[in-house]
């Protein structure tokens, strides 16, 4: 066995450049496959995290501006949503809507505690707000049903807002009273989120904000959680019916898409899943073709090796070497080159994805109303990396087998006559 390894080493040493170029093709194929998979996983993981943090079976509805004349009214009218729309949402679609809730906002509110203050937005919300949005309670409690019924003056602050207001005085935020737009509110909870946009609103009961801050019956948007809508077509049909129901309250054309704006997370989710599937397929196709380039490189070097050593093989056979030993020699050489450079490519690829994870492991995009993660954990499962490398080694072995079989089958006389 030692003699075989000596021969392989001697062959590689005599053909350094050719061996290096072939090995580079192998290493590059594995490297690019792992890096492509890592980059694709970064996008896929970000999408999956975003989907897991929010209720995907939800819709958000905002008031818009009409683009069509209707019932004697001109186009261009602003359509504000109100409490009646919330009632219609809750009562008219029992088979499609699980829960309907709304948000009413108070912008640029001065919130103070002692000499410390911040300027932030106040959102009037319902208790199930956290079931739909990516808001995680950090301490205390969130708004509850009693707060809504009794219009309690309570507030849930962002953790960083609480730090600004209470940290200097080393005061426990929960239970303290703050001044928000000349209204005293009691802090009952703190929340945290992943947003880096700087938008950290305080949450108070929906009914409290409408009443105390003179918002009347107007709402900024309505959020629906839905059921029995399992396809894009079913969601589109529901949106048409829902738009029609709201058109009776505001007198706009039911086919006017500009009158109200509907953001359907579920249809977005289905479309994004389709896009992720295409992305996965594209990555694997590109990766496989990159691997094939390495396999072709191994095949070429084995063919050239066999051709150059045909006379040598003839002498070996004339001296009594069995075809099996020649076959074994060439296959081992093929496996050695593929394994060595495949391993180098695998290690380099994994190292690159780990660097990507450290440098760009969580990239977010500020989308105005929220901050969205667009790139997360661009790493590859070690098992997939090993499987890809083993696949290349097996392919490299087969690439070396056929020229080896051809060399082993050449009669000694013909081999000795070869140039």
CORMO-V624844 format. One record per residue. PHI is phi as a letter, one per 30 degrees, with the letter a starting at -180 (* if undefined). NEAR is the number of other C-alpha atoms within 10 Angstrom. Layout:
# CORMO-V624844
phi=PHI near=NEAR
phi=PHI near=NEAR
This chain:
# CORMO-V624844
phi=* near=6
phi=d near=7
phi=d near=8
phi=d near=15
phi=d near=14
phi=d near=11
phi=d near=13
phi=d near=19
phi=d near=14
phi=d near=11
phi=d near=15
phi=d near=16
phi=d near=12
phi=d near=11
phi=b near=13
phi=d near=11
phi=d near=11
phi=d near=16
phi=d near=18
phi=d near=14
phi=d near=15
phi=d near=25
phi=d near=25
phi=d near=20
phi=d near=25
phi=d near=33
phi=d near=27
phi=d near=23
phi=d near=29
phi=d near=31
phi=e near=29
phi=d near=21
phi=d near=26
phi=d near=32
phi=d near=25
phi=d near=23
phi=d near=24
phi=d near=26
phi=d near=22
phi=d near=22
phi=d near=22
phi=e near=26
phi=d near=19
phi=d near=24
phi=d near=19
phi=d near=22
phi=d near=20
phi=d near=14
phi=d near=14
phi=d near=17
phi=d near=15
phi=d near=11
phi=d near=15
phi=b near=16
phi=d near=19
phi=d near=20
phi=d near=20
phi=b near=22
phi=b near=21
phi=c near=17
phi=b near=18
phi=c near=17
phi=d near=19
phi=b near=18
phi=b near=18
phi=d near=21
phi=c near=18
phi=b near=18
phi=d near=14
phi=a near=14
phi=h near=8
phi=i near=7
phi=c near=12
phi=d near=12
phi=d near=17
phi=j near=14
phi=d near=15
phi=d near=15
phi=c near=18
phi=d near=17
phi=d near=23
phi=b near=20
phi=d near=15
phi=d near=14
phi=d near=23
phi=d near=19
phi=d near=12
phi=e near=15
phi=d near=23
phi=d near=17
phi=c near=12
phi=d near=12
phi=b near=15
phi=d near=12
phi=d near=11
phi=c near=17
phi=c near=19
phi=d near=16
phi=b near=15
phi=b near=22
phi=b near=21
phi=b near=24
phi=b near=22
phi=b near=23
phi=c near=23
phi=b near=18
phi=d near=12
phi=h near=13
phi=c near=17
phi=d near=15
phi=c near=23
phi=b near=20
phi=b near=16
phi=i near=11
phi=c near=6
phi=c near=13
phi=a near=18
phi=b near=16
phi=c near=16
phi=b near=20
phi=d near=19
phi=c near=26
phi=c near=22
phi=d near=25
phi=b near=24
phi=c near=22
phi=e near=17
phi=d near=15
phi=e near=17
phi=d near=17
phi=d near=13
phi=c near=17
phi=c near=14
phi=d near=19
phi=c near=17
phi=c near=16
phi=d near=18
phi=c near=15
phi=a near=16
phi=i near=14
phi=b near=15
phi=c near=25
phi=d near=24
phi=b near=15
phi=d near=12
phi=d near=11
phi=e near=20
phi=d near=19
phi=d near=12
phi=c near=11
phi=h near=18
phi=d near=19
phi=c near=20
phi=b near=23
phi=b near=28
phi=c near=27
phi=c near=28
phi=d near=22
phi=e near=18
phi=d near=15
phi=d near=20
phi=d near=22
phi=d near=16
phi=d near=15
phi=d near=21
phi=c near=19
phi=d near=14
phi=d near=9
phi=c near=11
phi=h near=9
phi=c near=12
phi=d near=12
phi=d near=22
phi=d near=18
phi=j near=13
phi=d near=13
phi=c near=19
phi=c near=21
phi=c near=16
phi=b near=21
phi=i near=16
phi=i near=12
phi=b near=12
phi=d near=15
phi=b near=20
phi=c near=18
phi=d near=24
phi=c near=21
phi=a near=24
phi=b near=24
phi=b near=22
phi=b near=16
phi=b near=15
phi=c near=13
phi=d near=18
phi=c near=13
phi=d near=15
phi=i near=11
phi=d near=14
phi=b near=20
phi=d near=21
phi=c near=26
phi=c near=27
phi=b near=32
phi=e near=29
phi=e near=25
phi=d near=24
phi=d near=21
phi=d near=24
phi=d near=20
phi=d near=12
phi=d near=12
phi=c near=14
phi=h near=10
phi=c near=15
phi=i near=13
phi=c near=13
phi=d near=18
phi=b near=23
phi=d near=17
phi=a near=21
phi=c near=22
phi=c near=22
phi=c near=23
phi=c near=19
phi=c near=23
phi=b near=15
phi=i near=12
phi=c near=18
phi=c near=13
phi=b near=11
phi=d near=16
phi=d near=11
phi=d near=12
phi=d near=20
phi=d near=14
phi=d near=11
phi=d near=16
phi=e near=16
phi=d near=14
phi=d near=15
phi=d near=17
phi=d near=21
phi=d near=17
phi=d near=17
phi=d near=21
phi=d near=19
phi=d near=12
phi=d near=13
phi=c near=15
phi=h near=15
phi=b near=27
phi=d near=21
phi=e near=19
phi=c near=14
phi=d near=20
phi=d near=16
phi=d near=19
phi=d near=28
phi=b near=22
phi=c near=16
phi=c near=20
phi=c near=15
phi=c near=20
phi=d near=18
phi=d near=21
phi=d near=22
phi=d near=13
phi=d near=18
phi=d near=15
phi=d near=13
phi=d near=14
phi=d near=15
phi=d near=12
phi=d near=13
phi=d near=17
phi=d near=13
phi=d near=11
phi=d near=17
phi=e near=16
phi=d near=12
phi=d near=14
phi=d near=20
phi=d near=16
phi=d near=13
phi=d near=15
phi=d near=22
phi=d near=18
phi=d near=13
phi=d near=19
phi=d near=26
phi=d near=18
phi=d near=17
phi=d near=27
phi=d near=26
phi=d near=17
phi=d near=22
phi=d near=27
phi=e near=23
phi=d near=17
phi=d near=21
phi=d near=24
phi=d near=19
phi=d near=13
phi=d near=18
phi=d near=21
phi=d near=17
phi=d near=13
phi=c near=17
phi=e near=23
phi=d near=20
phi=d near=16
phi=d near=23
phi=d near=23
phi=d near=16
phi=e near=18
phi=d near=21
phi=d near=15
phi=d near=10
phi=j near=9
phi=d near=14
phi=d near=12
phi=e near=20
phi=d near=12
phi=d near=14
phi=d near=18
phi=e near=20
phi=d near=17
phi=d near=17
phi=d near=25
phi=d near=22
phi=d near=17
phi=d near=21
phi=d near=26
phi=d near=20
phi=d near=18
phi=d near=23
phi=d near=29
phi=d near=22
phi=d near=14
phi=d near=23
phi=d near=29
phi=d near=21
phi=d near=19
phi=d near=26
phi=d near=25
phi=d near=17
phi=d near=19
phi=d near=27
phi=d near=20
phi=d near=16
phi=d near=18
phi=d near=25
phi=d near=19
phi=d near=14
phi=e near=20
phi=d near=19
phi=d near=12
phi=d near=10
phi=b near=16
phi=d near=18
phi=b near=16
phi=c near=15
phi=c near=18
phi=b near=14
phi=d near=14
phi=c near=9
phi=j near=9
phi=d near=9
phi=a near=14
phi=c near=17
phi=c near=20
phi=d near=20
phi=c near=18
phi=a near=22
phi=b near=25
phi=h near=22
phi=d near=27
phi=c near=26
phi=c near=21
phi=e near=12
phi=e near=12
phi=d near=9
phi=d near=12
phi=d near=22
phi=d near=16
phi=d near=11
phi=d near=21
phi=d near=28
phi=d near=16
phi=d near=14
phi=d near=25
phi=d near=24
phi=d near=17
phi=d near=22
phi=d near=27
phi=d near=24
phi=d near=18
phi=d near=23
phi=d near=28
phi=d near=20
phi=d near=17
phi=d near=23
phi=d near=24
phi=d near=18
phi=d near=14
phi=d near=24
phi=d near=25
phi=c near=14
phi=d near=16
phi=d near=14
phi=e near=19
phi=d near=13
phi=d near=11
phi=d near=23
phi=d near=18
phi=d near=10
phi=d near=13
phi=d near=9
